[in-house]
Amino acid sequence: RVGALESGNDRPRIGVALRVAHDATIERVVDLAPETRSFFLRLPESQRFACMPGQFISCLLPVEQQTMIRPYSLASNPEESELEICLNRVPGGPGSAYLFGLHVGGTLRFTGPWGTFTLERPPDAECVFIADGTGIAPIRPMVHRALTSPAAHPIRLHHAALGKAHLLYADEFEAAARAHSHFTFTPLLGAAWAEDIERRYIKADQNRSRHFYICGVGDIVLQLRDLLRGAGYERRAVRYEKW
C-alpha cells in the first residue's frame, strides 16, 4: 500500500518510530463482505486521538518474531468514539492473516494518524469521490464531512466493486442519498468502471470545475488521475491515493 500525492509519499516509514504508539482494544469485529472485515478499536480515555477525514494509522504487528508495519485508512468519522479500519484478507499476506486472527477483546498497537489525503472542509465546487474496493475506507469520512458542511454544490460518490456483495457501506450511502438532495451514490460494478467515469466527467460536458478524490488499488488510480488532468481538470483538483 503506497501513498501517492503531489506532496509526496504520505505513507511515512521513518516517522513511525518517532510518534507515540497507541494500544487499542478491539471492541467489535464485523464482516462487511466476503473476505473483507472491519475492526472497531477503542482507546483508553486517557489517550487523546485527533484525526482528519482520509488519514490512516500504521499498525505494528508482531509477526514472525518481528514488528511488521501495515498502514490502514480510518473508515470512521473523526467525531466517533471508536476507530474503524477495514481490510481484505490477502492470500499469503502475513499482515492481513494476523489481523484476521484477532478477536474482540484483543489489543492492536498503532501509531498515527498519518497522511495528507484529507478533506478538512469541502471546496466551493462540485465534489466527486471515486473509490475502488476497500478504497472506500478513507472516502467514507470524507463524504460524511462534505455532507455535514454547508454546501450548495453537488456531491457524488462512485464505488467500484466486482459485484453487489463487495459494495461496502452501501445501505448507509443509499440512505444519505435519500436524505440529501445534492448527494448521489452510484455503484460501478464490473471491471470496466473507469470507462463510465470518463463518459460522465469528460465526454458528457466541458465542465472542468469539479474536484475529485480518488482512492483504490493499483495503476487504475494513476490512470484516472492522468485521464482527468489530461482532459483539462486542474492538477490540484484531482487528489488521489494509490494502494
N, C-alpha and C positions, 0 to 999 in steps of 0.2 A: 504494500500500500504506500503510494508515493504522493506527496503533496506537489501540486503544480500550479502555482500562481505567479503573476507577473512580479511579485515581490520576492520570489524565490521559493525554495523548498520549505513548506510550512509543516514538515514532519521532522523537527529537530531531534537529533540523537544526542549530541554533546550536552545540550542544556538539560536533558532529562535528569542527569545526576545532580544538577545544581538546584533543583526545586524539591521542597519537602514532599515526601511521599505520604499519601493518604491510605488508610486502611478502612475499607468499606465492608459492611455486612450485606450479603445477598438477601434481600427481602422477598423477592419473587422471581420466578423463572417462568417465562411464557413462550410457548411455541407459536410463532407467527405464521409460519408456512413450512412446507417440507424442508427439513434441514436448515431452517432459519429460526433463531431463538433470541429472545430478549432477556437481559438480566437487569433487574432493578436493584440499585445499590443505595444504601443509606449510610451516611457518615455520622460519627458521634456528634452530639450537639456542640461540643467544644471546638469542632473543626469547621471553620467557615470555608465555603467554596462558592466563588462567583465566576460566572462564565457568560459568554455571549452566544447567541444562536449560531450554530455552524462549527463551534470549536470541538476539539477532541481531547481524549485523555490517553496517556501511554500506560498500558497495563504492564506490570512487572510480574512475569510468570515464571515460577520455579520449575523449569522443565529440563530433564536430563542433567541434573547437577549444575545447572547454570541459570542465570536470570535472563529470560527471553523478553524483549520489549516488543509489544504489539500495540499499535495505535488504533483506537476505535472512536468514531464520532459519537457525540451525545445526541440521542434521538429525543431526549426530554427537553422541556422548556426550562429556561433558567429560573423561572418562578416556582417550579415544582420542588417538593421536598426530597424526592428520590431522583437519582441519576439513572438514566436508561441507556444501555448500549445494545445494539442488535447486530448479529453476525451470522454468516453462513458457516456450516461445517465444511471445511475444505479437505477433500480427500488427501491423506498423507500430510496434512498440516498440523504440526505439533502444537501450535498456539490454540487453534480452534478446538483441537482434541482435548487439550487441558481444560479449556473453559466449558466445553460441553460435559465434562465430568464433574463440574461443580454443582452444588445443590443449595437449597435455601438454608441459611444459617452459616454458610461458608464465608470466607474472607477473600477479598480481592484488593491487592495493593496497586496503586497507580500514582502517577504524577500528572500535573496539568492544572488548569486547562491550557491547551496549546492551539495554535492555528490562527491564520488571518483570513480564511474563507468564512467570513462572518456577515451578518446583517444586523447592525445595531438599530437602524431605522431604515425604512424603505425609501428609495429615491423618488423624486417627483416625476414619475414616469410609469408606464405600464411595466409590470414585472412578470417575467416568465421563468418559472422554476422547472428544471428538467432533471429527473432522477432515473438512473439505471439500476435496477435491483435494489440492493441494500444502500445504494447511494441516496435513498430517501431519508436515511438517518439524519444527516445534518440539514437537509432541506426541510424536514418536518418542523423544527423550531423556527426556521426562517419564515416559513409560511405563516405560522402562528403569530410571530411578531408583526408581520406585514398586515395580517387580518385584525390585529388588536391596535393598530396605529391608525390615526385619521388618514383616510386615503380617498381620493376621487378617481384614481386610475384603476384599470382592470388588473387583477392578479390571476395568473394562470399557472396551473400545475399539471405537468405531464409525468406520469410514472411508467417507465418501460419495464416490462416483465415478460417472461416466456409464456405465461398463462395466468388466468384469474387466480389460481391457487397461490401464485407467487406475488400478488399485489399486497403490499404491506400498508396497514392503516387505512384501507380503502373506505370502510364504513365511516371513519372519522372525517375523511376528506369529503365524502358524499354529503354528510350532514352539514359540514361547513359550507358547501356549495348551496345547500338549501337555505341556510341562514344568512348568507352574504351574497347579495345580488351581483356584486362586482367580482366574485370569485368563481372560477370554473376549474373542475377537476376532470382530466381526460386521460384514462389509461391508454397506453400504447402497447399492444400485445403482439408478440412475434418478433422476428429478427430484423425486419426492415423498417423499424420505427423511426430511424433517422430521416428517412425519406419523407415521412409525414411532417417532421419539424421543418424541413426545407420547403415543403409545399405551403405550410401555414405562414411562415415568417419571412420567406424570401420571395417565393413566386407569387403569392397571393396579393401583395401590395408593395408599395415603395416606402412604407413607414419604416424608418430606421432609428426611431427614438426609444425603442424598447430596451430594457435592461434584462440580462439573462444571468441565471445562476444554475450551473450545470455540475452534477456530481455523478460519477459512475466508475466502472471498472474498464481499464484498457484504453486502447487507442481511439475508441469511438468518441471519447470526451474531447480529445485533441482535434479530431476530425470535425466535430461540431463547432468547436472554437474557431477553427480556421475557416469553416464554411460561413459562419455568421459574420466574422470580421471581414472576410473577403467580399461579402455581399454589401458592405457599407456600414455595418454597425460599429460604433466606436470601440476601440480596444478595451477601454476601462469599463464599458457597459457589458462586456461578456466575461464574467468571472466564472472560475471553474476549479474543480478539484478532481484529480485523477488518482485512482487507487490501483 
